[in-house]
């Protein structure tokens, strides 16, 4: 006769029971007024189950339900003991298991306290799936948050994806669920089966903290444990010295799946190791200081480019496993190249296996779509006021830096986080408690994100893609700022590209578009971005945007890059733009590397390479990027000729460079510019050089002469090439 009530037997057998730890395993029972010990096990595939005690004779468990619930009342035993179970299935060979319900709670009180506070910055160390030992038994410890769920189980290849077998223990106060499952190890597939109500079908969810996911279109998480050994200690130590605001930062932005592809395979992705072996030498040759990876967290849909994420802690399996990514970062660091990763805390995808309504409620998002949905992108917005979200996102930021030695996080779509009415009409959004449009929870979250990352990892950089005039994005949180190290200068990008797309004959009417950026150039710590967003969705590639015939298009592109490198602010260039790719970028194909057989494209590549190496070697380019002491206009008034000239200075005011930019095809054989000294000036760079595909007009050296001009004490008479920029350095 069973020791359980028929209703409880039924709830275990049909998967409705929400606390299997109160039923399965060892339990004390009272039978006919006497205390006994009962052992219960649920195995739907079992024909018979034999128990093998550490001491004593084996005994067989009695079946008490057709679905596979077994138990044995032990008359002489009153305390639990070590036991293994031998399962003889209806089909196949017998197998031996440890009882998962023998093991007690494994989450520490300290973790529970930090979790409850919303202040756990290393939640990934215990959340998710972790291979470990418990009481000398090897297995995997699973932990997930689902406070509103009636039952949560681990399902996987190890239990035939049956949610009735491994129901988890709930911590009611924190909303966490856990279970240690013996013998589950690296490579096993799993999900969490979440049952909202006893009478509703369960949901099958990927692990929000999972370290690896199976290759799309599969959606299961994979048990993973790193075995990587780092060799970048010198780099990490040097990084901690910081000071990047006064160092050269030239970023090459890439989409890992389309930088190069294998022609003989479909889709032909390079894995992270192959990418490192090809890309790192290229970055070194081209002189870039950093590489920025568009999001590499797991995502189901290739055309989202990684910005609609389901696995925030899992490097996408498209390009290999997590240790392959570690290899990539390690190789970059050994070549003295920093690695920046796009990070997306603004929104997440609606895919059923992801975070959406994870426990049947809006656990990660907002319940009200006026707060919780991005209609433009078809995604959901994180509820930054929830402790679960704070633990999740803050620890995710720390995870990428700690586990993968990432040097910087570029935060996507910051503007959408800051404003409650972002891309919403009147009546489609809810004001904050003060009646304003600012998302106060998001503001506090971004400030905390920057405080936490900088506290744990000095020298690691944070970048904001923020397109509005929000004040203090790159100012310290102690003075009310958001605390980012740098902000993308979207105003400079929009004005500059709009100007460059105009026919040179009309540029004289728009001179202010080039000079306007200097009005606010030092209000933030800026990066000048020519990113992927500017070469997609019918915007055309950079060289295709340029006006004129082919020669003029390439000359304009060379001029644009010269102007960008001379302008205050760090630099960012998207892949393919460094050799003038004609086609818009698409994630579905490799870059058009074959274009480098043509001199015009090779010339653009040579120009970017030389600009990078010149940029790194001349302190005037980068040391004073955020103060007027590093910049001085020579002349912005000659709009009729569309000429601009300015001075860039290093921390040593005697160390400076003169920039002269001609935005028309006109050739000026002699043009006078003011300069600070009556000395010789060497032309150290000329974008019109034959080496870059230009006409090779201009001079190698000019002589400064005393005499006031352009508010300078001296002047030079110099040849100005068409659609070109030249850089001069005093030769004392």
C-alpha positions as CSV (number, residue, x, y, z in Angstrom):
1,X,0.0,0.0,0.0
2,X,1.4,3.4,-1.0
3,X,2.4,5.9,1.7
4,X,1.2,8.8,-0.5
5,X,-2.3,10.1,-1.0
6,X,-3.7,9.2,-4.4
7,X,-3.9,13.0,-5.3
8,X,-0.2,13.4,-4.6
9,X,0.7,10.3,-6.6
10,X,-1.4,11.7,-9.5
11,X,0.3,15.1,-9.3
12,X,3.8,13.6,-9.4
13,X,2.8,11.3,-12.2
14,X,1.2,14.0,-14.4
15,X,3.9,16.6,-13.8
16,X,1.8,19.0,-11.8
17,X,3.6,18.6,-8.4
18,X,5.6,21.8,-7.6
19,X,7.8,20.4,-4.9
20,X,9.2,17.0,-5.7
21,X,11.9,17.4,-3.0
22,X,9.0,16.9,-0.5
23,X,8.1,13.6,-2.1
24,X,11.1,12.0,-3.9
25,X,14.2,10.7,-2.2
26,X,14.3,9.7,1.5
27,X,11.5,10.8,3.8
28,X,10.3,9.8,7.2
29,X,6.8,8.3,7.3
30,X,4.5,6.9,10.0
31,X,3.1,3.5,9.2
32,X,0.7,2.0,11.7
33,X,1.9,4.3,14.4
34,X,5.6,3.5,13.8
35,X,8.3,5.8,12.3
36,X,9.7,4.4,9.1
37,X,11.9,5.5,6.2
38,X,10.7,5.6,2.7
39,X,12.7,5.9,-0.5
40,X,10.8,7.1,-3.6
41,X,11.9,7.6,-7.2
42,X,10.1,8.6,-10.4
43,X,11.4,7.1,-13.7
44,X,8.8,6.8,-16.4
45,X,11.1,4.5,-18.5
46,X,11.7,2.0,-15.7
47,X,10.3,-1.5,-15.6
48,X,12.0,-2.1,-12.3
49,X,14.3,-0.2,-10.0
50,X,16.8,-1.8,-7.6
51,X,18.4,0.1,-4.8
52,X,22.1,-0.6,-3.9
53,X,22.8,0.7,-0.4
54,X,26.3,1.6,0.7
55,X,25.9,-1.1,3.3
56,X,23.5,-3.9,3.4
57,X,21.6,-5.9,0.8
58,X,20.1,-4.6,-2.4
59,X,16.3,-4.1,-2.4
60,X,13.7,-3.6,-5.1
61,X,11.4,-0.6,-5.1
62,X,7.6,-1.1,-5.5
63,X,5.8,0.5,-8.4
64,X,2.9,2.7,-7.1
65,X,1.8,4.3,-10.3
66,X,1.6,3.2,-13.9
67,X,3.5,6.4,-15.0
68,X,6.7,5.3,-13.1
69,X,6.5,6.3,-9.4
70,X,8.3,3.8,-7.2
71,X,8.8,3.6,-3.4
72,X,10.1,1.3,-0.7
73,X,9.3,1.5,3.0
74,X,12.3,0.4,5.0
75,X,11.2,-1.0,8.3
76,X,14.5,-1.1,10.0
77,X,15.9,2.3,8.7
78,X,15.1,5.7,10.2
79,X,17.8,7.9,8.8
80,X,18.8,8.4,5.1
81,X,21.8,6.7,3.8
82,X,23.9,6.5,0.6
83,X,22.2,4.6,-2.2
84,X,22.5,4.1,-5.9
85,X,19.6,3.1,-8.2
86,X,19.8,0.5,-10.9
87,X,17.1,1.1,-13.5
88,X,16.0,-1.6,-15.8
89,X,14.0,0.1,-18.6
90,X,11.4,-1.4,-20.8
91,X,13.7,-0.9,-23.8
92,X,17.5,-1.1,-23.6
93,X,20.1,-2.0,-21.1
94,X,20.0,-1.4,-17.4
95,X,21.8,1.7,-16.1
96,X,22.9,3.0,-12.7
97,X,22.1,6.5,-11.3
98,X,22.5,8.5,-8.2
99,X,19.3,9.9,-6.7
100,X,19.1,13.6,-7.4
101,X,16.8,14.1,-4.4
102,X,19.4,12.9,-2.0
103,X,21.3,16.2,-2.2
104,X,20.5,19.2,-0.1
105,X,20.6,22.9,-0.9
106,X,23.9,24.1,-2.5
107,X,23.3,27.9,-2.9
108,X,25.2,29.8,-0.2
109,X,23.5,32.3,2.1
110,X,25.8,35.0,0.8
111,X,24.6,34.5,-2.7
112,X,21.0,34.5,-1.6
113,X,21.5,37.7,0.3
114,X,23.2,39.5,-2.6
115,X,20.6,38.2,-5.0
116,X,17.7,39.4,-2.9
117,X,19.3,42.9,-2.8
118,X,19.6,43.1,-6.5
119,X,23.3,43.6,-5.9
120,X,24.9,40.3,-7.2
121,X,27.5,41.4,-9.7
122,X,28.8,37.8,-10.2
123,X,25.5,35.9,-10.3
124,X,26.7,33.8,-13.2
125,X,29.0,32.1,-10.7
126,X,26.1,30.2,-9.3
127,X,23.2,30.8,-11.7
128,X,22.7,28.6,-14.7
129,X,24.5,25.2,-15.1
130,X,27.7,24.5,-13.3
131,X,29.7,21.2,-13.4
132,X,30.7,20.4,-9.8
133,X,30.9,17.7,-7.1
134,X,28.4,17.2,-4.3
135,X,29.2,14.7,-1.6
136,X,31.9,13.2,-3.8
137,X,29.5,12.7,-6.7
138,X,30.2,14.5,-10.1
139,X,27.3,16.2,-11.8
140,X,25.8,19.6,-12.7
141,X,24.2,22.1,-10.4
142,X,21.3,24.0,-12.1
143,X,19.9,27.3,-10.8
144,X,17.2,29.5,-12.4
145,X,14.9,32.4,-11.3
146,X,11.2,32.0,-11.8
147,X,9.4,33.4,-8.8
148,X,5.9,33.0,-10.2
149,X,6.2,29.5,-11.5
150,X,4.3,26.6,-10.0
151,X,6.9,24.1,-11.0
152,X,10.3,24.3,-12.7
153,X,12.2,21.2,-14.0
154,X,15.4,20.6,-15.8
155,X,14.9,18.7,-19.0
156,X,17.5,17.3,-21.3
157,X,19.2,14.6,-23.2
158,X,19.8,12.8,-19.9
159,X,16.1,12.4,-18.9
160,X,14.4,12.1,-22.3
161,X,13.2,15.8,-22.0
162,X,10.7,14.7,-19.4
163,X,9.8,17.5,-17.0
164,X,8.4,15.1,-14.4
165,X,11.7,13.6,-13.5
166,X,13.9,16.5,-12.3
167,X,11.7,19.0,-10.6
168,X,13.7,21.7,-8.8
169,X,13.7,23.0,-5.2
170,X,12.3,26.5,-4.8
171,X,13.7,29.2,-2.6
172,X,10.4,31.1,-2.1
173,X,11.8,34.3,-0.7
174,X,14.3,34.8,-3.6
175,X,12.3,33.1,-6.3
176,X,15.2,30.8,-7.2
177,X,15.0,27.1,-8.1
178,X,17.9,24.6,-7.9
179,X,18.7,21.0,-8.4
180,X,22.0,19.0,-8.5
181,X,21.7,16.2,-11.1
182,X,24.4,13.5,-10.9
183,X,26.3,12.4,-13.9
184,X,25.1,15.3,-16.1
185,X,28.3,16.7,-17.7
186,X,29.9,18.8,-20.4
187,X,28.1,18.7,-23.7
188,X,24.7,17.6,-22.4
189,X,21.8,19.6,-23.8
190,X,19.2,21.0,-21.5
191,X,16.4,23.5,-21.0
192,X,14.2,24.6,-18.1
193,X,10.6,23.4,-18.2
194,X,8.5,26.1,-16.5
195,X,4.9,25.3,-15.5
196,X,2.9,28.4,-14.6
197,X,-0.2,26.6,-13.3
198,X,-0.9,23.0,-12.5
199,X,-3.5,22.8,-15.3
200,X,-1.6,24.6,-18.1
201,X,1.0,23.3,-20.6
202,X,4.6,23.9,-19.5
203,X,7.0,26.3,-21.4
204,X,10.4,25.1,-22.5
205,X,13.0,27.8,-21.9
206,X,16.7,28.1,-22.7
207,X,18.9,28.9,-19.7
208,X,19.2,32.7,-19.3
209,X,22.6,32.2,-17.7
210,X,23.6,29.3,-20.1
211,X,27.3,29.4,-21.2
212,X,26.7,27.8,-24.6
213,X,23.7,27.1,-26.9
214,X,23.3,24.5,-29.6
215,X,23.7,25.7,-33.2
216,X,20.6,27.4,-34.6
217,X,17.9,26.5,-35.4
218,X,18.3,24.4,-32.2
219,X,17.5,26.4,-29.1
220,X,18.7,24.2,-26.2
221,X,21.4,25.2,-23.8
222,X,24.6,23.2,-23.5
223,X,26.4,22.3,-20.2
224,X,29.9,23.8,-20.6
225,X,33.1,24.3,-18.5
226,X,36.0,26.2,-19.7
227,X,39.5,24.7,-20.0
228,X,41.3,27.7,-21.4
229,X,44.6,29.0,-20.3
230,X,45.3,32.7,-20.8
231,X,48.5,34.2,-22.0
232,X,47.7,37.9,-21.9
233,X,48.8,38.8,-18.4
234,X,51.1,41.6,-19.7
235,X,48.3,43.2,-21.7
236,X,45.7,43.1,-18.8
237,X,48.2,44.6,-16.4
238,X,49.1,47.4,-18.8
239,X,45.4,48.0,-19.5
240,X,44.8,48.7,-15.8
241,X,47.0,51.8,-16.1
242,X,44.2,53.4,-18.0
243,X,44.7,56.9,-19.5
244,X,42.9,56.0,-22.8
245,X,41.5,59.5,-23.2
246,X,45.1,60.6,-24.0
247,X,46.0,57.6,-26.0
248,X,45.3,56.7,-29.6
249,X,42.1,54.7,-30.1
250,X,41.3,53.6,-33.6
251,X,38.6,51.0,-33.8
252,X,37.9,48.5,-36.5
253,X,34.2,47.4,-36.3
254,X,33.4,44.0,-37.6
255,X,30.6,41.5,-38.0
256,X,32.4,38.2,-37.3
257,X,30.1,36.2,-39.6
258,X,30.7,38.3,-42.7
259,X,34.2,39.7,-42.5
260,X,35.4,36.6,-44.5
261,X,33.7,33.3,-45.3
262,X,34.8,30.0,-46.6
263,X,33.8,29.8,-50.3
264,X,33.4,26.0,-50.3
265,X,31.0,25.8,-47.4
266,X,27.5,27.1,-46.5
267,X,27.2,29.3,-44.5
268,X,31.0,29.1,-44.4
269,X,31.5,31.0,-41.1
270,X,35.1,31.4,-39.9
271,X,35.2,30.1,-36.3
272,X,36.7,32.3,-33.6
273,X,40.1,30.7,-33.9
274,X,40.2,31.0,-37.7
275,X,39.0,34.6,-37.4
276,X,41.9,35.3,-35.0
277,X,44.5,33.7,-37.3
278,X,43.3,35.9,-40.3
279,X,42.1,39.1,-38.6
280,X,44.7,39.7,-35.9
281,X,47.6,40.1,-38.4
282,X,45.4,42.3,-40.6
283,X,44.6,44.6,-37.7
284,X,48.3,44.9,-36.8
285,X,49.2,45.6,-40.4
286,X,46.5,48.2,-40.7
287,X,47.4,49.9,-37.5
288,X,44.1,49.7,-35.6
289,X,44.4,49.8,-31.9
290,X,41.1,48.0,-31.1
291,X,38.6,45.7,-32.8
292,X,34.9,46.0,-32.0
293,X,32.7,42.9,-32.5
294,X,29.1,43.4,-33.2
295,X,27.1,41.3,-30.7
296,X,28.5,37.8,-30.3
297,X,25.9,36.7,-27.6
298,X,23.6,34.0,-28.8
299,X,20.8,35.1,-31.1
300,X,18.3,33.0,-33.2
301,X,18.1,35.3,-36.3
302,X,21.1,36.1,-38.5
303,X,19.6,39.3,-40.0
304,X,19.3,40.8,-36.5
305,X,23.1,41.0,-36.6
306,X,23.2,39.8,-33.0
307,X,21.2,42.7,-31.6
308,X,18.1,40.5,-30.7
309,X,19.6,38.2,-28.0
310,X,18.3,35.0,-26.4
311,X,21.6,33.9,-24.7
312,X,23.2,36.8,-22.9
313,X,25.9,34.6,-21.3
314,X,26.6,32.4,-24.4
315,X,29.0,33.4,-27.2
316,X,27.1,32.4,-30.3
317,X,27.9,28.8,-31.4
318,X,27.9,30.0,-35.1
319,X,31.6,30.7,-34.6
320,X,32.6,28.0,-32.1
321,X,32.5,27.4,-28.4
322,X,33.4,29.9,-25.5
323,X,37.0,28.8,-25.4
324,X,37.4,29.5,-29.1
325,X,36.3,33.1,-28.3
326,X,38.8,33.3,-25.5
327,X,41.5,32.2,-28.0
328,X,40.5,35.1,-30.3
329,X,40.7,37.7,-27.5
330,X,44.0,36.2,-26.2
331,X,45.5,36.5,-29.7
332,X,44.4,40.1,-30.0
333,X,46.0,40.9,-26.7
334,X,49.2,39.3,-27.6
335,X,49.3,41.5,-30.7
336,X,48.5,44.6,-28.5
337,X,45.0,45.0,-29.9
338,X,42.1,45.7,-27.6
339,X,38.7,44.0,-28.0
340,X,35.4,45.8,-27.6
341,X,32.1,43.9,-27.7
342,X,28.7,45.4,-28.5
343,X,26.4,44.9,-25.5
344,X,22.6,45.1,-25.7
345,X,20.9,45.8,-22.4
346,X,18.2,47.9,-24.0
347,X,15.9,45.2,-25.3
348,X,15.6,41.5,-26.1
349,X,13.9,39.2,-28.6
350,X,10.4,37.8,-28.2
351,X,11.3,34.2,-29.1
352,X,9.4,31.7,-27.0
353,X,12.6,29.9,-25.7
354,X,14.1,33.2,-24.5
355,X,13.4,35.7,-21.7
356,X,9.9,36.7,-22.7
357,X,7.3,36.0,-19.9
358,X,9.9,33.5,-18.5
359,X,7.8,32.4,-15.5
360,X,4.4,33.2,-17.0
361,X,4.7,36.9,-16.0
362,X,6.8,39.8,-17.2
363,X,9.8,38.7,-15.2
364,X,12.4,40.5,-17.3
365,X,10.2,43.0,-19.2
366,X,7.3,45.3,-18.2
367,X,3.8,44.0,-18.0
368,X,2.4,47.1,-19.7
369,X,3.4,47.3,-23.4
370,X,3.6,51.1,-23.2
371,X,6.7,50.5,-21.0
372,X,7.8,47.0,-22.2
373,X,7.8,46.9,-26.0
374,X,9.8,48.4,-28.8
375,X,7.3,48.4,-31.7
376,X,10.0,49.6,-34.2
377,X,12.2,46.6,-33.5
378,X,9.7,44.0,-32.4
379,X,11.5,43.5,-29.1
380,X,10.9,43.8,-25.4
381,X,12.4,46.3,-23.0
382,X,14.0,45.3,-19.8
383,X,12.4,46.4,-16.5
384,X,15.5,48.0,-15.0
385,X,13.7,48.4,-11.6
386,X,13.5,44.7,-10.9
387,X,16.2,43.1,-8.8
388,X,16.2,40.0,-11.2
389,X,17.1,42.3,-14.1
390,X,19.7,44.2,-12.2
391,X,21.4,41.0,-11.1
392,X,21.1,39.6,-14.7
393,X,22.5,42.6,-16.6
394,X,25.1,43.8,-14.2
395,X,26.6,40.4,-13.8
396,X,26.4,39.9,-17.5
397,X,28.6,43.0,-18.1
398,X,31.1,41.7,-15.5
399,X,30.9,38.2,-17.0
400,X,32.1,39.3,-20.4
401,X,35.0,41.3,-19.0
402,X,36.0,38.7,-16.3
403,X,35.5,35.5,-18.3
404,X,36.6,36.7,-21.8
405,X,39.0,39.6,-20.8
406,X,37.0,42.0,-22.9
407,X,38.5,45.5,-22.9
408,X,35.4,47.5,-23.6
409,X,31.6,47.3,-23.9
410,X,29.8,49.5,-26.4
411,X,26.3,49.9,-25.1
412,X,23.7,49.8,-28.0
413,X,20.7,52.1,-28.2
414,X,21.2,54.1,-25.1
415,X,18.8,56.8,-26.2
416,X,16.0,54.2,-26.3
417,X,16.8,53.4,-22.7
418,X,16.8,57.0,-21.4
419,X,13.5,58.2,-22.8
420,X,10.1,56.7,-21.9
421,X,8.6,58.2,-25.1
422,X,11.4,57.0,-27.4
423,X,9.8,56.4,-30.8
424,X,6.3,56.6,-29.3
425,X,3.4,58.9,-30.0
426,X,1.3,60.7,-27.4
427,X,-0.7,58.3,-25.4
428,X,1.7,55.4,-26.2
429,X,3.9,55.9,-23.1
430,X,3.7,56.4,-19.4
431,X,5.4,59.4,-17.7
432,X,7.7,58.8,-14.7
433,X,6.7,59.6,-11.1
434,X,7.4,63.3,-11.7
435,X,5.5,63.5,-14.9
436,X,8.6,63.5,-17.1
437,X,9.8,61.5,-20.0
438,X,13.0,60.3,-18.5
439,X,13.3,56.6,-17.6
440,X,14.6,57.0,-14.1
441,X,15.2,53.2,-13.5
442,X,17.2,53.0,-16.7
443,X,19.3,56.1,-15.8
444,X,20.2,54.5,-12.4
445,X,21.0,51.3,-14.1
446,X,23.4,52.8,-16.6
447,X,25.1,54.8,-13.8
448,X,25.4,51.6,-11.8
449,X,26.7,49.6,-14.8
450,X,29.5,52.1,-15.3
451,X,30.3,52.3,-11.6
452,X,30.5,48.5,-11.3
453,X,32.6,47.8,-14.4
454,X,35.1,50.5,-13.6
455,X,35.3,49.4,-9.9
456,X,36.2,45.8,-10.8
457,X,38.1,46.5,-14.0
458,X,40.2,49.7,-14.1
459,X,41.1,50.5,-17.6
460,X,38.2,48.8,-19.2
461,X,36.2,51.2,-21.4
462,X,32.5,51.8,-21.8
463,X,31.0,53.4,-24.9
464,X,27.5,54.8,-25.4
465,X,25.7,54.8,-28.7
466,X,23.6,57.8,-27.7
467,X,22.1,60.0,-30.4
468,X,20.5,62.8,-28.5
469,X,21.7,65.8,-26.5
470,X,21.4,64.1,-23.1
471,X,23.9,65.9,-20.9
472,X,26.8,64.3,-19.2
473,X,26.8,60.9,-20.9
474,X,30.6,60.6,-20.5
475,X,30.8,62.6,-17.3
476,X,31.3,60.9,-13.9
477,X,28.3,59.6,-12.0
478,X,29.5,61.6,-9.0
479,X,28.7,64.8,-10.8
480,X,25.4,63.5,-12.2
481,X,26.7,62.0,-15.4
482,X,26.0,58.5,-16.8
483,X,29.6,57.5,-16.3
484,X,30.6,56.3,-19.8
485,X,34.2,56.7,-20.9
486,X,33.1,57.7,-24.4
487,X,30.1,58.7,-26.4
488,X,29.6,58.1,-30.1
489,X,29.4,61.5,-31.9
490,X,26.3,60.9,-34.0
491,X,26.0,64.6,-34.7
492,X,29.4,64.8,-36.3
493,X,28.7,61.7,-38.3
494,X,25.3,62.9,-39.6
495,X,26.5,66.4,-40.5
496,X,29.8,65.2,-42.1
497,X,28.2,62.5,-44.3
498,X,25.4,64.8,-45.3
499,X,28.0,67.4,-46.4
500,X,30.2,64.9,-48.2
501,X,27.3,63.5,-50.2
502,X,26.7,66.9,-51.7
503,X,28.1,67.9,-55.1
504,X,31.2,70.0,-54.4
505,X,29.6,72.9,-56.4
506,X,27.0,73.2,-53.6
507,X,29.3,72.6,-50.6
508,X,30.1,76.3,-50.2
509,X,26.6,76.8,-49.0
510,X,27.0,74.2,-46.3
511,X,30.4,75.0,-44.8
512,X,28.9,75.2,-41.4
513,X,28.1,71.5,-41.4
514,X,31.8,70.9,-41.0
515,X,32.6,73.6,-38.5
516,X,29.5,73.2,-36.3
517,X,30.8,70.0,-34.6
518,X,33.5,72.1,-32.9
519,X,30.9,74.0,-31.0
520,X,30.2,70.9,-28.9
521,X,33.3,68.8,-29.6
522,X,34.5,69.0,-26.0
523,X,31.2,68.7,-24.2
524,X,31.7,64.9,-24.1
525,X,34.5,62.4,-24.6
526,X,33.7,61.5,-28.2
527,X,34.3,58.7,-30.7
528,X,33.8,59.6,-34.4
529,X,31.8,56.6,-35.8
530,X,31.5,55.6,-39.4
531,X,29.8,52.4,-38.4
532,X,27.7,49.5,-39.9
533,X,24.6,51.6,-39.5
534,X,25.8,54.0,-42.2
535,X,26.3,51.4,-44.9
536,X,23.0,49.3,-44.8
537,X,19.3,49.7,-45.6
538,X,19.7,51.5,-48.9
539,X,22.1,54.1,-47.4
540,X,24.8,52.8,-49.8
541,X,28.4,52.2,-48.9
542,X,30.7,55.1,-48.0
543,X,32.4,55.3,-51.4
544,X,29.1,55.0,-53.2
545,X,27.7,57.9,-51.2
546,X,30.4,60.2,-52.6
547,X,29.5,62.5,-55.6
548,X,31.2,62.6,-58.9
549,X,32.9,60.1,-61.2
550,X,34.8,57.2,-59.9
551,X,38.1,59.2,-59.4
552,X,36.2,61.9,-57.5
553,X,34.3,59.3,-55.4
554,X,37.6,57.8,-54.2
555,X,39.2,61.2,-53.7
556,X,36.2,62.3,-51.6
557,X,36.5,59.2,-49.5
558,X,40.2,59.8,-48.9
559,X,39.4,63.3,-47.9
560,X,36.7,62.2,-45.6
561,X,39.1,59.9,-43.7
562,X,41.8,62.5,-43.5
563,X,39.2,65.0,-42.0
564,X,38.0,62.3,-39.5
565,X,41.5,61.5,-38.3
566,X,42.3,65.2,-37.9
567,X,39.1,66.0,-36.0
568,X,39.2,65.7,-32.2
569,X,37.8,62.4,-31.0
570,X,38.7,58.7,-31.2
571,X,38.1,56.9,-34.5
572,X,35.8,54.0,-35.6
573,X,35.6,52.5,-39.1
574,X,33.4,49.6,-40.2
575,X,34.9,46.7,-42.0
576,X,35.0,47.1,-45.8
577,X,35.1,50.8,-45.6
578,X,38.9,50.7,-45.3
579,X,39.2,49.5,-48.9
580,X,36.2,51.3,-50.4
581,X,33.7,48.4,-50.9
582,X,31.1,49.4,-53.5
583,X,28.3,47.3,-52.2
584,X,26.2,47.9,-49.1
585,X,27.2,45.6,-46.3
586,X,25.0,42.5,-45.7
587,X,25.5,39.9,-43.0
588,X,24.8,37.1,-45.5
589,X,28.0,37.4,-47.5
590,X,31.7,38.0,-47.1
591,X,33.3,41.4,-47.8
592,X,34.4,41.9,-51.4
593,X,38.1,41.3,-50.9
594,X,38.6,40.8,-54.6
595,X,38.4,44.5,-55.1
596,X,41.9,44.9,-53.7
597,X,43.2,43.9,-57.1
598,X,42.3,47.4,-58.3
599,X,44.6,50.3,-57.5
600,X,41.7,52.6,-56.4
601,X,40.6,50.2,-53.7
602,X,44.2,49.3,-52.7
603,X,44.9,53.0,-52.5
604,X,42.1,53.5,-50.0
605,X,43.5,50.6,-47.9
606,X,47.0,52.1,-48.0
607,X,45.6,55.5,-46.9
608,X,43.8,54.1,-43.9
609,X,46.8,52.1,-43.0
610,X,49.1,55.1,-43.1
611,X,46.6,57.3,-41.3
612,X,46.4,54.8,-38.5
613,X,50.2,54.5,-38.1
614,X,50.6,58.3,-38.4
615,X,47.8,58.7,-35.8
616,X,49.5,56.4,-33.4
617,X,52.9,58.0,-33.9
618,X,52.0,61.7,-33.6
619,X,50.7,62.8,-30.1
620,X,49.0,65.8,-31.7
621,X,46.4,63.5,-33.1
622,X,45.2,62.1,-29.8
623,X,46.7,63.6,-26.6
624,X,44.3,66.6,-26.2
625,X,41.1,65.2,-27.7
626,X,38.7,66.8,-25.2
627,X,40.0,70.4,-24.6
628,X,40.4,73.5,-26.7
629,X,44.1,73.5,-25.9
630,X,44.4,70.7,-28.5
631,X,42.6,72.4,-31.4
632,X,42.7,75.8,-33.1
633,X,41.1,77.0,-36.3
634,X,43.3,78.6,-38.8
635,X,40.5,79.5,-41.3
636,X,36.9,78.4,-41.7
637,X,35.8,81.5,-43.7
638,X,36.7,80.5,-47.2
639,X,33.4,78.8,-48.0
640,X,33.6,79.8,-51.7
641,X,36.6,77.5,-52.1
642,X,35.3,75.0,-49.5
643,X,38.7,75.1,-47.7
644,X,39.2,74.3,-44.0
645,X,42.4,74.6,-42.0
646,X,43.2,74.0,-38.4
647,X,46.0,73.1,-35.9
648,X,46.1,70.1,-33.6
649,X,48.4,70.2,-30.6
650,X,49.7,67.6,-28.1
651,X,50.2,68.2,-24.4
652,X,53.4,69.9,-25.5
653,X,52.1,73.1,-27.2
654,X,55.3,73.2,-29.3
655,X,54.4,69.9,-30.8
656,X,51.6,70.5,-33.4
657,X,50.3,69.6,-36.8
658,X,48.7,71.8,-39.5
659,X,45.7,70.4,-41.4
660,X,44.6,71.8,-44.8
661,X,41.5,70.3,-46.4
662,X,40.1,71.1,-49.9
663,X,36.5,69.9,-50.4
664,X,36.3,70.8,-54.1
665,X,38.0,69.4,-57.2
666,X,39.7,72.8,-57.7
667,X,43.5,72.8,-57.8
668,X,45.2,75.7,-56.0
669,X,48.7,76.1,-57.2
670,X,49.4,78.7,-54.5
671,X,47.3,79.4,-51.5
672,X,48.3,81.3,-48.3
673,X,47.6,79.9,-44.8
674,X,48.6,81.3,-41.5
675,X,50.9,79.3,-39.4
676,X,52.5,79.7,-35.9
677,X,56.2,79.8,-36.9
678,X,58.5,80.9,-39.6
679,X,60.1,77.5,-40.1
680,X,60.1,74.8,-42.6
681,X,57.0,72.6,-42.7
682,X,57.2,69.0,-43.9
683,X,54.1,67.5,-45.6
684,X,53.9,64.2,-43.6
685,X,50.7,63.2,-45.2
686,X,48.9,64.0,-48.5
687,X,45.6,62.1,-49.4
688,X,46.2,63.0,-53.0
689,X,49.4,60.9,-53.1
690,X,49.8,58.6,-56.1
691,X,50.3,55.8,-53.4
692,X,46.6,56.3,-52.5
693,X,45.3,56.6,-56.0
694,X,45.5,60.4,-56.2
695,X,47.0,62.8,-58.7
696,X,50.2,63.3,-56.6
697,X,49.8,67.1,-56.6
698,X,51.3,69.1,-53.8
699,X,54.7,69.7,-52.2
700,X,57.0,67.8,-49.9
701,X,58.1,70.9,-47.9
702,X,57.2,74.6,-47.6
703,X,58.8,77.5,-45.8
704,X,57.0,79.6,-43.2
705,X,57.4,83.3,-43.5
706,X,56.9,86.0,-40.8
707,X,53.8,88.1,-41.4
708,X,50.4,88.1,-39.9
709,X,47.8,85.9,-41.7
710,X,44.7,84.2,-40.4
711,X,45.4,85.5,-37.0
712,X,48.7,83.7,-37.0
713,X,52.1,85.5,-36.8
714,X,53.5,83.7,-39.9
715,X,52.2,82.2,-43.2
716,X,53.0,79.7,-45.8
717,X,52.3,79.6,-49.6
718,X,51.4,76.1,-50.5
719,X,49.9,74.1,-53.4
720,X,46.5,72.6,-52.4
721,X,45.6,69.4,-54.3
722,X,42.0,68.8,-55.4
723,X,39.6,67.0,-53.1
724,X,42.4,66.3,-50.7
725,X,43.8,66.8,-47.3
726,X,47.4,67.5,-46.3
727,X,49.1,67.4,-42.9
728,X,52.2,69.5,-42.2
729,X,54.6,69.3,-39.3
730,X,57.1,71.9,-38.3
731,X,60.6,70.9,-39.2
732,X,62.9,72.6,-36.8
